[in-house]
Amino acid sequence: MIRFNKYIEINMEKRFGRPIIKGTRISVYDILSWLSNGMSRKEILSDYPELSIEQINACLSFAARKEQKHLYAS
């Protein structure tokens, strides 16, 4: 699993404390939403050249970890 904390930060002064890609204002939610709506990684990278494939994959890893914690907390 990717070490998502290398690419993702939570800063209360950006995007209301939502998890974002470090050095950007692009949220994890934005990327997950684009992927779930059918955008490919290649299309996202074309539209947002400041992103990397590792950052996109870190968003998926972040979501998987969050879901895993949710399952075990129940």
For each residue, the residues with C-beta under 8 A, 3 or more apart:
1: 61 64 65
2: 6 7 54 57 58 60 61
3: 6 58
4: 7 8 58 59 61 62 65
5: 8 9
6: 2 3 58
7: 2 4 21 22 54 55 58
8: 4 5 19 20 21 22 28 58 59 62
9: 5 19 20 22
10: 17 18 19 20
11: 14 15 17 20
12: 16 17
13:
14: 11 17 18 20 25
15: 11 18 20 25 27
16: 12
17: 10 11 12 14
18: 10 14 15 27 28 29
19: 8 9 10 27 28 29 62
20: 8 9 10 11 14 15 24 25 26 27 28
21: 7 8 24 26 27 28 31 51 55 58 59
22: 7 8 9
23: 50
24: 20 21 50 51
25: 14 15 20
26: 20 21 30 31 48 50 51
27: 15 18 19 20 21 30 31
28: 8 18 19 20 21 31 32 59 62 63
29: 18 19 32 33
30: 26 27 33 34
31: 21 26 27 28 34 35 44 51 55 56 59
32: 28 29 35 36 59 60 63
33: 29 30 36 37
34: 30 31 37 39 43 44
35: 31 32 39 41 44 56 60
36: 32 33
37: 33 34
38:
39: 34 35 43 44 47
40: 43 44
41: 35 44 45 53 56
42: 45 46
43: 34 39 40 46 47
44: 31 34 35 39 40 41 47 48 51 56
45: 41 42 48 49 51 52 53 56
46: 42 43 49
47: 39 43 44
48: 26 44 45 51
49: 45 46
50: 23 24 26
51: 21 24 26 31 44 45 48 55 56
52: 45 55 56
53: 41 45 56 57
54: 2 7 57 58
55: 7 21 31 51 52 58 59
56: 31 35 41 44 45 51 52 53 59 60
57: 2 53 54 60 61
58: 2 3 4 6 7 8 21 54 55 61 62
59: 4 8 21 28 31 32 55 56 62 63
60: 2 32 35 56 57 63 64
61: 1 2 4 57 58 64 65
62: 4 8 19 28 58 59 65 66
63: 28 32 59 60 66 67
64: 1 60 61 67 68
65: 1 4 61 62 68 69
66: 62 63 69 70
67: 63 64 70 71
68: 64 65 71 72
69: 65 66 72 73
70: 66 67 73 74
71: 67 68 74
72: 68 69
73: 69 70
74: 70 71
